[in-house]
Amino acid sequence: DMGDRSWLDLYAPEYDDLQIAFDRACAMRDVGTAAVIGTALQRMDHMRSVTTARRLRAELLFAMLDEADDEARAWIWTCLTSHNMISLEIVSRLEASTQALAAWRRMADPMRLHFALGFHANECARASDFAGADAALAEAAALEKSTWPVRRRMWGASARAGVCINKSDAAGYRENCRAELALADMIGAERTSAAARLKLADAALMAGDLEEAIALGDVAVQQLRLLDQPANLGLALSNLCSALVLSKRWPEAMAAAREALPLLSRGWGIHFVLDALALAAAERGQGEDAARLLGYTESWYRAHADQRQANEAQIAQRA
């Protein structure tokens, strides 16, 4: 296991060369090479918390699926599934996770199967198929070994936390975020550590503990600023904005929203902060503004066959 700084020092200088190689492989219809390099670039984007190139790369890989062999299909579906909060119009997140899971079953690779099961559990839970989510988590737990790299076991905790979000299970959410944080701190995975703190603040908000949500949110924001993590910083700020709005701390909430909005995008996470802004507008008698903001987020969720998580649903209902 390698700490984040060492990992980025080793691999980040290769990013531009990998992007050129990916573009050339796509132009030559070398599907196998494009699939592997595309997944590597996806991992590097995740570590750097950037989203700018991920959508186009996923669309290029999706267009080559019909030409892919079994291994290339497994990598392509992994790349499509691992977009996390990015919703792709070309394929639903549940379909992508289902296809990735089937592909890695055929490849008989336990660690990759474990990865695919975690994503599939999250997408089942997002679709309110909690039995399917629990079954995927149970299978992943049976595969996981104490001798596996810490980063692989961190993913298991993260996947369990993701299912708890969609079950509105604040206690389970907190427990698994703390497990992920402990593993991240063990190997110096600063970015995962910061993301786990971001989620702990979200879990506190889910539990109705506004003071803790604000305190943890402030810490997560400060840490993510230092780590130059734009996408995760946008999420942390949107969560902090929600807690501040619920506490009716308007100036601080608006400051968090103003910082969050440029970091988010219409295709990735802007809807998270707009519900909080709608509630702020409604609370302050700006009904038309609140309605327009809610209307936008409603249309976004419909267009992406998605639904609000527990905290956003509660805030939208109040608005």
Secondary structure, DSSP 8 states (H G I E B T S, - for coil): ---HHHHHHHHGGGHHHHHHHHHHHHHTT-HHHHHHHHHHHHHHHHHHT--TTHHHHHHHHHTTGGG--HHHHHHHHHHHHTTTT---TTS-HHHHHHHHHHHHHHHT-HHHHHHHHHHHHHHHHHTT-HHHHHHHHHHHHHH--TTS-HHHHHHHHHHHHHHHHHHT-HHHHHHHHHHHHHHHHHHT-HHHHHHHHHHHHHHHHHTT-HHHHHHHHHHHHHHHHHHT-HHHHHHHHHHHHHHHHHTT-HHHHHHHHHHHGGGS-TTTTHHHHHHHHHHHHHHTT-HHHHHHHHHHHHHHHHHTT----HHHHHHHHH-
